Amino acid sequence: MDNSATSAEPAQDGNVNECVALVQSQQQMLMTLLQEQQRLQSELVRQNQEMRQQQQQQQTSRASVRNVPSSSLSSKATYDMSMQQWRIWRRDIVQFAEMCGWDVKTTVMNIRLQCDEKLKRVIEAEFGDRWIELTADQALTAVESILRKASNPAREKEKFHKLNQQPGETGKAFVHRCEQQALECDMACPHCSKDLSEWCIRDRVLTGEEDHAGTP
């Protein structure tokens, strides 16, 4: 019996086992790479689906903005409107701008477009091309300043000081009416500019209630 042939057989078996182990290791690596590739593909599909959903939501949102009825627009701001009417108009135009998703420039342009012709002429005279450079808050403040200049504080104060509680009017309702009229007046102290609205309202309520009580 050849001893060299006998000793070579275990060595050959060892080489075969190493090859098998190497092949199995490579197969495992390939399986891992394949699984990772499948995971990445699934992640890409998911991301694409999310992007399509976001695009559809944005399109739906833009469509809903375009479909806002024109009747939702606030009425035009007028040169002779009261401060109380102005506050309501300002709130309405701000809410409408938010609902429509207007940017600052669009909001500023629409503030002017929603003014009557006389108010537009004053805006044009005071600002001209600089109007479009304003922020929305600056544009609204500018309109309010114009309206305050156009108002008649003396006449509004006269109305305030003539307020009396009406027959059947509750004390709470009369106080509210006094507060609303005070908003139309300049109640600042001429010496220190301190707001005297609270004191004036309290005095008018007491006087108006006394006049009402003394009415036969």
RAVENPE-V42437 format. One record per backbone hydrogen bond with DSSP energy under -1.0 kcal/mol. CO is the residue of the C=O (numbers start at 1). NH is the residue of the N-H. Records with the same first field share a line. If there is no record, write none. Layout:
CO: NH ; NH
This chain:
2: 6
3: 7
4: 8
5: 9
8: 12
9: 13
10: 14
11: 15
12: 16
13: 17
14: 18
15: 19
16: 20
17: 21
18: 22
19: 23
20: 24
21: 25
22: 26
23: 27
24: 28
25: 29
26: 30
27: 31
28: 32
29: 33
30: 34
31: 35
32: 36
33: 37
34: 38
35: 39
36: 40
37: 41
38: 42
39: 43
40: 44
41: 45
42: 46
43: 47
44: 48
45: 49
46: 50
47: 51
48: 52
49: 53
50: 54
51: 55
52: 56
53: 57
54: 58
55: 59
56: 60
57: 61
58: 62
59: 63
60: 64
61: 65
62: 66
63: 67
65: 68
69: 72
70: 73
77: 116
78: 81
82: 86
83: 87
84: 88
85: 89
86: 90
87: 91
88: 92
89: 93
90: 94
91: 95
92: 96
93: 97
94: 98
95: 99
96: 100
97: 102
103: 107
104: 108
105: 109
106: 110
107: 111
108: 112
109: 113
110: 114
112: 115
114: 77
116: 120
117: 121
118: 122
119: 123
120: 124
121: 125
122: 126
123: 127
127: 130
128: 131
130: 133
131: 134
135: 139
136: 140
137: 141
138: 142
139: 143
140: 144
141: 145
142: 146
143: 147
144: 148
145: 149
146: 150
147: 151
152: 156
153: 157
154: 158
155: 159
156: 160
157: 161
160: 163
166: 169
170: 174
171: 175
172: 176
173: 177
174: 178
175: 179
176: 180
177: 181
178: 182
179: 183
181: 184
182: 185
187: 196
189: 193
194: 189
196: 200
197: 201
198: 202
199: 203
200: 204
201: 205
202: 206
203: 207
204: 208
205: 209
206: 210
207: 211
208: 212
209: 213
210: 214
